[in-house]
Amino acid sequence: MNTLVEDEELKHLRAMAEGSKPFVTIGLWEKLSALEWAELKKLPARERLAVGYYTVAKRRADSLKEDVAA
C-alpha cells in the first residue's frame, strides 16, 4: 500500500475546503473538476484528492454566497 503525502498545493486546497482560506478559482482544478466520473477515476490518487478538495471548496464558497444573498 502506498501512502499519499500532502504537498503544499494539497494543503492549500484542503484549507480552502475547510474554510480556513478563502476560495480562489484555479484553472487546472476547475477544468479537472468538470470531467465525467469515469474520467476522474482514471486520474492518479493525488489528482483525485485535489479535485475532491477543490470541489468541496467551490461548493462551500457558493453556499456562503447564497447565504449572504438570502
N, C-alpha and C positions, 0 to 999 in steps of 0.2 A: 504494500500500500504506500502510495506517495503522499507526502504532506505538502499542502499548499501554504506557502508563507506569504503574508500580505506585504506587498511593497508599498511605497509612498502613494502611488496612484490609487491602489485599492483602499488604503487607509483614508484617503481624501474622499473617495466615493462612498465609503461606509459612513464617514462623518456627515456627509450630505444626507444620506438615507436616514440617519438617526436624528437629524435636525440640528446637530451641533455646529454645522457650517451651512451657509446659505447655498441654495441650489444654483448651479451655473450650467448652462447648456454646453455640452461638449460634443462636437460634431461626430467624432468616431463612435461614441457610445449611443448617440441619437440614431445614427444610421444602423448600428447593430441591433438596437432595441426594436427596430421596425421589422426585423426578419421574422419569418414564419417559424413556428415551434420546431419543425423538422430541421430547419437550417441552424437554429440555435443549439440544438442537441449535438450538432457536428463540431461546434466550437470547442477549443481546449477549456479545461476547468477554470483557469484564471479568467478567461474572457467571459465565460458563462456567469461566474460570480460577479464580475464587474458590471455586466449587463443587468443582473438582478439588483445590485446596489443602485445603479443609475435609474432603473425603472421605479424602484421604491422612492428614491429621492425626488424624481419628477412627479410622481403621484402625490407625495407629501406636499410639494410646493403647490401643485394645482389645487389640492384640498384646502390649503391655507388661503389661497387666493379666493376660493369660493366662500370660505367662512368670513373673510373680510368684506366681500361684496354683499353678503346677506345682511 
